[in-house]
């Protein structure tokens, strides 16, 4: 049975023989307050369910200011016990910033996350059996 996540993505989303939970944090541009509210809703939604999930986060067209980046890292850290695998799609510049933040904070170990510019590539990685 499919429903929608608070950010409007189908959840669970069936793709190439597997399922994942999609989160749309893209297209918030400079509206950090609205993004923070959506992060809170998604977090509550995920933490209130017992399932561990494969999660795809879309961050295209959202400004990753230092404050937003810190909020996203804290968010991933709080979700960490529920994350089997995490894929994040964004533009190249944002991915460089995210890669540094992920390594610095250590919110997830290297084998549990994948950063990419191509959402299809990220989805494929999520549903693959390889960590």
C-alpha positions as CSV (number, residue, x, y, z in Angstrom):
1,X,0.0,0.0,0.0
2,X,1.5,3.3,-1.1
3,X,1.0,6.6,0.7
4,X,2.9,9.8,0.6
5,X,5.6,11.2,2.8
6,X,5.0,14.7,4.3
7,X,7.1,16.2,1.5
8,X,4.8,14.7,-1.1
9,X,6.8,11.7,-2.4
10,X,5.2,8.3,-2.8
11,X,6.2,6.1,0.1
12,X,7.2,3.4,-0.2
13,X,8.3,4.0,-3.8
14,X,8.8,0.9,-5.9
15,X,11.9,1.0,-8.2
16,X,13.7,-1.7,-10.1
17,X,12.7,-4.5,-7.7
18,X,13.1,-2.6,-4.4
19,X,11.5,0.1,-2.3
20,X,12.7,3.3,-0.8
21,X,11.3,6.4,1.0
22,X,11.6,9.6,-1.1
23,X,12.0,13.0,0.5
24,X,11.7,16.2,-1.4
25,X,13.8,18.9,0.1
26,X,14.5,20.4,-3.3
27,X,13.3,23.8,-4.6
28,X,13.2,25.6,-1.3
29,X,15.8,28.0,-2.7
30,X,16.5,30.5,0.2
31,X,13.4,29.7,2.2
32,X,15.2,28.0,5.1
33,X,12.2,28.3,7.5
34,X,9.9,26.4,5.3
35,X,12.6,23.7,4.8
36,X,13.1,23.4,8.5
37,X,9.3,22.9,9.0
38,X,9.3,20.1,6.3
39,X,12.4,18.5,7.9
40,X,10.5,18.4,11.2
41,X,7.5,16.8,9.6
42,X,9.5,14.2,7.7
43,X,11.5,13.3,10.8
44,X,8.4,12.8,12.9
45,X,6.9,10.6,10.1
46,X,10.0,8.4,9.9
47,X,10.7,8.2,13.6
48,X,7.1,7.3,14.5
49,X,7.3,4.2,12.3
50,X,9.3,1.1,13.4
51,X,10.7,0.4,9.9
52,X,14.3,0.9,8.9
53,X,14.4,2.6,5.4
54,X,16.3,3.2,2.3
55,X,16.0,7.0,1.8
56,X,16.4,9.2,-1.2
57,X,16.7,13.0,-0.5
58,X,16.4,15.5,-3.3
59,X,18.2,18.7,-2.5
60,X,18.2,20.3,-5.9
61,X,17.6,24.1,-5.9
62,X,17.9,24.5,-2.2
63,X,20.6,26.8,-0.9
64,X,22.9,25.0,1.5
65,X,23.9,27.8,3.7
66,X,26.1,26.8,6.7
67,X,22.9,26.9,8.9
68,X,20.9,24.8,6.5
69,X,23.8,22.3,6.1
70,X,24.0,22.0,9.9
71,X,20.3,21.4,10.2
72,X,20.4,18.7,7.5
73,X,23.3,16.9,9.2
74,X,21.5,17.0,12.6
75,X,18.4,15.6,10.8
76,X,20.4,12.7,9.2
77,X,22.0,12.0,12.6
78,X,18.6,11.8,14.3
79,X,17.3,9.5,11.5
80,X,20.5,7.4,11.5
81,X,19.0,4.5,13.5
82,X,16.2,4.1,10.9
83,X,18.5,4.4,7.8
84,X,19.5,1.3,6.0
85,X,21.0,3.3,3.1
86,X,20.8,7.0,2.2
87,X,21.2,8.6,-1.2
88,X,21.3,12.4,-1.7
89,X,20.9,14.1,-5.1
90,X,22.0,17.7,-5.6
91,X,24.1,19.8,-7.9
92,X,27.9,19.3,-8.0
93,X,28.7,22.3,-5.7
94,X,26.2,21.2,-3.1
95,X,27.5,17.7,-3.3
96,X,31.1,18.9,-2.5
97,X,29.8,20.7,0.6
98,X,27.6,17.7,1.6
99,X,30.5,15.2,1.2
100,X,32.8,17.3,3.5
101,X,30.0,17.6,6.1
102,X,29.2,13.9,6.0
103,X,32.8,13.0,6.6
104,X,33.3,15.7,9.2
105,X,30.2,14.9,11.2
106,X,30.3,11.1,10.7
107,X,26.5,10.9,10.9
108,X,26.6,7.8,8.7
109,X,29.5,5.5,7.8
110,X,30.8,5.6,4.2
111,X,29.0,2.4,3.0
112,X,25.5,3.7,4.0
113,X,25.3,6.8,1.9
114,X,25.7,7.8,-1.7
115,X,25.9,11.3,-3.1
116,X,25.0,11.9,-6.8
117,X,23.9,14.4,-9.3
118,X,21.7,11.9,-11.1
119,X,18.6,10.9,-9.1
120,X,18.1,7.7,-11.2
121,X,21.7,6.6,-10.2
122,X,20.9,7.3,-6.6
123,X,17.7,5.3,-6.7
124,X,19.4,2.4,-8.4
125,X,22.1,2.3,-5.7
126,X,19.4,2.4,-3.0
127,X,17.6,-0.6,-4.2
128,X,20.7,-2.6,-5.0
129,X,21.7,-5.3,-2.5
130,X,25.3,-4.0,-2.3
131,X,26.0,-1.7,0.6
